Amino acid sequence: MAGLTVREKERLTPIAGTYDVIVAGGGIAGVAAALSASRHGRKTLLIERMYGLGGLACLGLITIYLPLCDGMGRQVCKGLNDEFLRLSISRGWEDKYPDTWMDGKKDHGSQRFEVGYNANVFSILLEQTLCNAGCHLLYGTAVVDVLKQGNLVSGDRIQDYKRVSIEKTLNYIDDHYLEHLTLAGISRNVNMSPSYLEQLFKTLNGFTMWDYILTKRVSDAEKYLVSTDLRVLDISMKCGFASLTYFNRVFKRITGFTPKDYRTKIRM
Ligand SMILES: Cc1cc2nc3c(=O)[nH]c(=O)nc-3n(C[C@H](O)[C@H](O)[C@H](O)COP(=O)(O)OP(=O)(O)OC[C@H]3O[C@@H](n4cnc5c(N)ncnc54)[C@H](O)[C@@H]3O)c2cc1C
């Protein structure tokens, strides 16, 4: 196993955008805050670490809204709360909502307003409502820190889950590239499906995971060829190649030379 490493490169983090209001978390509370800010003309960004809105109420499948009233027919929650509740059942769901609450009557008798709704539909409706109000959304991203100027929050530091997973994968490969690696093993390490990880790695890096692994192995092999008299077969085995033929082929593809020619050329 190669030495364990932690990759913590110094880097400049660009400010990705400027907003009047940034809301962290797209649960019901966050959606309400973002919607209110957007409707008041503020340039607003809502950052949600999952890939949908609604928090516990949608992603957590707590799909019951109660109570909007006090159980005696008196409405106690209004404004956005009322709007969201009605939105949640606007495409129809369980037949629980009493007519007296739905037909706009002021007198609800003693009927309690309690509804159930479809979590996925409600989540999409919340997204539509925010987009219609001009709010920007950033999914799969967590707010990890705030930047402050005095007592004022001037920005959020965010973490992109996809990028973190790929960084983890790079670190994992750096530590294990000389061992027998499989796509299933690598993807288990970051809890992603193998095909998704493979595709994401290529998209974010511009090269495949296998290109990265083979380039690291060949780079080690180059060092052995230059600085030792080890046989090419021994070098290929040391560098994680299962067969000499495969090693020769990969080495030539990456460097343009066979291992033997490479050694001769370097030592001339
Ligand atoms: C077991 C249980 C039963 C309940 N039953 C009912 C009920 O019957 N009726 C009812 O009306 N209410 C019920 N509730 C309460 C209701 O679910 C919550 O009050 C409501 O969902 C809270 O909304 P929220 O937006 O404050 O938080 P959440 O719904 O928790 O939303 C928070 C959101 O923020 C995101 N987030 C967290 N940290 C970050 C970060 N750093 N960066 C970016 N995003 C982040 C999360 O992914 C999540 O989407 C129940 C709650 C529980 C736990």
The ligand as an SDF file (V2000), in Angstrom:
LIG
                    3D

 53 58  0  0  0  0  0  0  0  0999 V2000
  -41.1650   12.3360   13.7200 C   0  0  0  0  0  0  0  0  0  0  0  0
  -41.7570   13.6780   13.3280 C   0  0  0  0  0  0  0  0  0  0  0  0
  -43.1320   13.7890   13.1210 C   0  0  0  0  0  0  0  0  0  0  0  0
  -43.6920   15.0200   12.7540 C   0  0  0  0  0  0  0  0  0  0  0  0
  -45.0460   15.0870   12.5220 N   0  0  0  0  0  0  0  0  0  0  0  0
  -45.5850   16.2500   12.0680 C   0  0  0  0  0  0  0  0  0  0  0  0
  -46.9700   16.3410   11.7220 C   0  0  0  0  0  0  0  0  0  0  0  0
  -47.7030   15.3930   11.8630 O   0  0  0  0  0  0  0  0  0  0  0  0
  -47.4510   17.5170   11.2580 N   0  0  0  0  0  0  0  0  0  0  0  0
  -46.6570   18.6050   11.1080 C   0  0  0  0  0  0  0  0  0  0  0  0
  -47.1420   19.6440   10.6560 O   0  0  0  0  0  0  0  0  0  0  0  0
  -45.3420   18.5540   11.4370 N   0  0  0  0  0  0  0  0  0  0  0  0
  -44.7960   17.4030   11.9020 C   0  0  0  0  0  0  0  0  0  0  0  0
  -43.4710   17.3440   12.2230 N   0  0  0  0  0  0  0  0  0  0  0  0
  -42.6820   18.5570   12.1440 C   0  0  0  0  0  0  0  0  0  0  0  0
  -42.3230   18.9540   10.7520 C   0  0  0  0  0  0  0  0  0  0  0  0
  -41.8710   17.8500    9.9880 O   0  0  0  0  0  0  0  0  0  0  0  0
  -41.2280   19.9510   10.9020 C   0  0  0  0  0  0  0  0  0  0  0  0
  -41.6160   20.9530   11.8020 O   0  0  0  0  0  0  0  0  0  0  0  0
  -40.8890   20.6510    9.6350 C   0  0  0  0  0  0  0  0  0  0  0  0
  -40.6750   19.7340    8.5890 O   0  0  0  0  0  0  0  0  0  0  0  0
  -39.6310   21.4300    9.9150 C   0  0  0  0  0  0  0  0  0  0  0  0
  -39.2530   22.1040    8.7620 O   0  0  0  0  0  0  0  0  0  0  0  0
  -37.8890   22.8350    8.6900 P   0  0  0  0  0  0  0  0  0  0  0  0
  -37.8520   23.4920    7.3540 O   0  0  0  0  0  0  0  0  0  0  0  0
  -37.7150   23.6980    9.8810 O   0  0  0  0  0  0  0  0  0  0  0  0
  -36.7810   21.7060    8.8600 O   0  0  0  0  0  0  0  0  0  0  0  0
  -36.4640   20.3450    7.9730 P   0  0  0  0  0  0  0  0  0  0  0  0
  -37.7280   19.8290    7.4410 O   0  0  0  0  0  0  0  0  0  0  0  0
  -35.6680   19.5550    8.9010 O   0  0  0  0  0  0  0  0  0  0  0  0
  -35.6140   20.9310    6.7930 O   0  0  0  0  0  0  0  0  0  0  0  0
  -34.2790   21.3000    6.9260 C   0  0  0  0  0  0  0  0  0  0  0  0
  -33.6440   21.2140    5.5470 C   0  0  0  0  0  0  0  0  0  0  0  0
  -32.3570   21.7910    5.5890 O   0  0  0  0  0  0  0  0  0  0  0  0
  -31.4340   20.9700    4.8990 C   0  0  0  0  0  0  0  0  0  0  0  0
  -30.1320   21.2380    5.5080 N   0  0  0  0  0  0  0  0  0  0  0  0
  -29.7330   20.9610    6.7610 C   0  0  0  0  0  0  0  0  0  0  0  0
  -28.4840   21.4190    6.9660 N   0  0  0  0  0  0  0  0  0  0  0  0
  -28.0800   21.9990    5.8120 C   0  0  0  0  0  0  0  0  0  0  0  0
  -26.8790   22.6620    5.3920 C   0  0  0  0  0  0  0  0  0  0  0  0
  -25.8390   22.8140    6.2030 N   0  0  0  0  0  0  0  0  0  0  0  0
  -26.8000   23.1460    4.1140 N   0  0  0  0  0  0  0  0  0  0  0  0
  -27.8390   22.9910    3.2530 C   0  0  0  0  0  0  0  0  0  0  0  0
  -29.0020   22.3680    3.6150 N   0  0  0  0  0  0  0  0  0  0  0  0
  -29.1280   21.8880    4.8690 C   0  0  0  0  0  0  0  0  0  0  0  0
  -31.9530   19.5600    5.1240 C   0  0  0  0  0  0  0  0  0  0  0  0
  -31.4990   18.6720    4.1130 O   0  0  0  0  0  0  0  0  0  0  0  0
  -33.4720   19.7790    5.0580 C   0  0  0  0  0  0  0  0  0  0  0  0
  -33.9690   19.6650    3.7340 O   0  0  0  0  0  0  0  0  0  0  0  0
  -42.8850   16.1570   12.6060 C   0  0  0  0  0  0  0  0  0  0  0  0
  -41.4940   16.0300   12.7970 C   0  0  0  0  0  0  0  0  0  0  0  0
  -40.9340   14.8210   13.1620 C   0  0  0  0  0  0  0  0  0  0  0  0
  -39.4280   14.7010   13.3530 C   0  0  0  0  0  0  0  0  0  0  0  0
  1  2  1  0
  2  3  1  0
  2 52  2  0
  3  4  2  0
  4  5  1  0
  4 50  1  0
  5  6  2  0
  6  7  1  0
  6 13  1  0
  7  8  2  0
  7  9  1  0
  9 10  1  0
 10 11  2  0
 10 12  1  0
 12 13  2  0
 13 14  1  0
 14 15  1  0
 14 50  1  0
 15 16  1  0
 16 17  1  0
 16 18  1  0
 18 19  1  0
 18 20  1  0
 20 21  1  0
 20 22  1  0
 22 23  1  0
 23 24  1  0
 24 25  2  0
 24 26  1  0
 24 27  1  0
 27 28  1  0
 28 29  2  0
 28 30  1  0
 28 31  1  0
 31 32  1  0
 32 33  1  0
 33 34  1  0
 33 48  1  0
 34 35  1  0
 35 36  1  0
 35 46  1  0
 36 37  1  0
 36 45  1  0
 37 38  2  0
 38 39  1  0
 39 40  1  0
 39 45  2  0
 40 41  1  0
 40 42  2  0
 42 43  1  0
 43 44  2  0
 44 45  1  0
 46 47  1  0
 46 48  1  0
 48 49  1  0
 50 51  2  0
 51 52  1  0
 52 53  1  0
M  END
$$$$
